Amino acid sequence: MSSTVRALERELGTPLFDRTPVGEAFVPAARATLRAAEPARDAVDAVRGQLRGRVTVGTMQGVWAGLHHALAALRAEHPGVVVHLRQAAVADIRQALREGTVDLAVVVLDRRQQRGPAVRLLSREDMVLLAAPRRVLTEASPKGEVRLADFARLPLVDFTPGWAIRYTVDRAFRAAGVDRSTTFEVNDIVAAAELVRIDLGIT
């Protein structure tokens, strides 16, 4: 309020209020009192079922899981809650969760958590090999299955380090004892799909 009054005084070229030393000394205490009242207001609102405050959600690139529907439902049910969204690589989001700069995260888990934050499984997907329709994988079994060694020499479209998909693929190749080289390294799913669509690589 005081900054608004000062701006108006500058515009008019004249003081509107006489600020005494007592008044100037009172301002910080008044502001502190108003800030101290906020938790009390939040507590009353909570009893009434009106949540207030802010929450920061972290999500990794490539994982959305219908998050926009959940955020819209939260806003409709609790309009007093301000939601911030932060999207980054999975390693960065996990670090932010440990540091407390995000309150909750939607990420891919490559294995069952033994300790750390509470985890709730939202969905599960199988990883599959993606190739252009015209590419013939001669080593594929009648069921359409291929081994890592069968396609490691083909041009591969990989995601950049930090993506959970990249981490999982790297770990699978290491476990199988198979070497591979990345031909294309991309940072978004659309680019990967387009490279595969025109048969420049598989992913």
C-alpha positions in Angstrom: 0.0 0.0 0.0 2.8 2.5 1.0 4.5 1.9 -2.4 1.3 2.7 -4.2 0.8 5.9 -2.1 4.3 7.0 -2.9 3.8 6.4 -6.6 0.7 8.5 -6.5 2.5 11.3 -4.6 5.3 11.3 -7.2 2.7 11.6 -10.0 0.8 14.4 -8.2 4.0 16.1 -7.1 2.9 16.6 -3.5 2.8 14.5 -0.3 -0.6 13.1 0.6 0.3 11.8 4.1 2.5 13.2 6.9 4.8 10.3 8.0 5.8 10.8 11.6 8.8 9.0 13.1 6.2 7.0 15.2 4.3 6.0 12.2 7.5 4.9 10.3 8.5 2.8 13.3 5.0 1.2 13.5 5.0 0.0 9.8 7.4 -3.0 10.2 5.5 -4.2 13.3 2.2 -3.9 11.5 3.5 -5.8 8.5 4.9 -8.6 10.8 1.4 -8.8 12.5 -0.3 -9.2 9.1 2.1 -11.9 8.1 1.7 -13.7 11.5 -2.1 -13.7 10.9 -1.8 -15.7 7.7 -1.2 -19.1 9.4 -4.3 -18.5 11.6 -6.3 -17.7 8.5 -5.1 -20.8 6.8 -6.0 -22.9 9.9 -9.5 -21.5 9.9 -9.9 -22.1 6.2 -8.6 -25.7 6.6 -11.3 -26.4 9.2 -13.9 -25.1 6.8 -12.5 -27.3 4.1 -10.9 -24.4 2.2 -7.3 -25.3 1.7 -4.8 -22.5 1.0 -1.1 -22.3 0.3 1.1 -23.4 -2.5 2.5 -26.7 -3.8 5.2 -27.3 -6.3 4.9 -30.4 -8.5 7.9 -31.8 -10.3 7.5 -33.9 -13.4 10.1 -35.3 -15.8 10.3 -34.9 -19.5 8.4 -37.5 -21.4 6.0 -38.4 -18.5 2.7 -36.6 -18.3 0.3 -39.3 -17.2 -2.8 -37.1 -17.5 -1.3 -34.6 -15.0 -3.3 -31.7 -16.4 -6.5 -33.4 -15.4 -5.3 -33.8 -11.8 -4.2 -30.2 -11.7 -7.5 -28.9 -13.1 -9.4 -31.0 -10.5 -7.3 -29.6 -7.7 -7.9 -26.1 -8.8 -11.6 -26.7 -9.0 -11.8 -28.3 -5.6 -9.3 -26.0 -3.8 -9.1 -22.6 -5.6 -7.0 -21.2 -2.7 -4.1 -23.5 -3.5 -1.5 -22.1 -5.9 0.2 -24.9 -7.9 3.6 -24.5 -9.5 4.8 -27.0 -12.1 8.5 -27.7 -12.7 9.5 -30.0 -15.6 13.1 -31.3 -15.8 15.2 -34.4 -16.3 14.4 -37.2 -13.8 17.8 -36.8 -12.0 17.1 -33.1 -11.4 13.5 -33.7 -10.2 14.7 -36.4 -7.7 17.3 -34.0 -6.4 14.7 -31.3 -6.1 12.5 -33.6 -4.1 15.4 -34.5 -1.7 16.1 -30.8 -1.3 12.5 -29.9 -0.7 12.2 -27.5 -3.6 9.4 -29.6 -5.0 6.7 -31.1 -2.8 5.8 -34.1 -4.9 6.9 -35.6 -8.2 5.6 -37.6 -11.1 8.5 -39.6 -12.4 9.5 -43.0 -13.8 10.7 -45.5 -11.3 13.1 -48.1 -12.7 13.0 -50.3 -9.6 11.1 -50.6 -6.4 12.1 -48.0 -3.8 13.6 -49.4 -0.7 13.7 -46.1 1.2 13.1 -42.5 0.8 9.9 -40.7 -0.1 6.5 -42.4 -0.1 5.7 -43.8 -3.6 2.4 -44.4 -5.2 2.2 -46.3 -8.5 0.1 -44.4 -11.1 0.7 -46.6 -14.1 2.9 -49.2 -15.6 4.1 -49.6 -19.2 6.2 -52.2 -21.1 9.2 -50.9 -23.0 9.0 -52.0 -26.7 11.3 -51.6 -29.7 10.0 -49.0 -32.2 10.9 -49.2 -35.9 9.5 -47.9 -39.2 7.0 -50.3 -40.8 9.3 -50.9 -43.8 12.3 -51.9 -41.7 12.6 -55.7 -41.6 14.1 -57.1 -38.4 15.2 -60.5 -39.8 16.3 -61.7 -36.4 12.9 -61.3 -34.8 11.2 -64.4 -33.6 7.8 -65.5 -34.9 6.3 -63.7 -31.9 8.0 -60.5 -32.9 10.5 -60.6 -30.1 14.1 -59.4 -30.6 17.1 -59.6 -28.3 19.2 -56.6 -27.5 22.1 -58.1 -29.3 20.0 -58.5 -32.5 19.5 -54.7 -33.0 22.5 -53.2 -31.2 24.3 -52.7 -34.5 21.4 -50.8 -36.1 21.2 -47.0 -35.9 19.7 -46.1 -32.6 17.7 -43.1 -31.6 18.4 -42.5 -27.9 17.3 -39.9 -25.4 19.8 -37.7 -23.7 21.3 -38.8 -20.3 19.0 -37.8 -17.5 15.9 -39.3 -19.1 14.6 -42.3 -17.3 14.1 -44.1 -20.6 17.8 -43.6 -21.4 18.8 -44.8 -17.9 16.7 -48.0 -18.3 18.0 -48.7 -21.8 21.6 -48.2 -20.7 21.1 -50.5 -17.7 19.5 -53.2 -19.9 22.4 -53.2 -22.4 24.9 -53.4 -19.5 23.1 -56.3 -17.9 23.0 -58.2 -21.2 26.7 -57.5 -21.8 26.0 -55.9 -25.2 27.8 -52.8 -26.6 25.9 -50.2 -28.6 26.5 -46.8 -30.1 24.0 -44.0 -30.3 23.4 -42.5 -33.8 20.9 -39.9 -32.8 20.5 -38.4 -29.3 17.4 -36.3 -28.9 15.6 -34.5 -26.1 12.0 -34.9 -27.0 9.7 -37.7 -28.0 8.4 -36.0 -31.2 11.9 -35.8 -32.6 12.5 -39.5 -31.8 9.3 -40.5 -33.4 10.0 -38.6 -36.6 13.5 -40.0 -37.0 12.0 -43.5 -36.7 9.1 -42.8 -39.0 11.4 -42.0 -41.9 13.6 -45.0 -41.0 16.7 -43.2 -40.0 16.9 -45.3 -36.9 15.0 -47.4 -34.3 14.3 -46.6 -30.7 
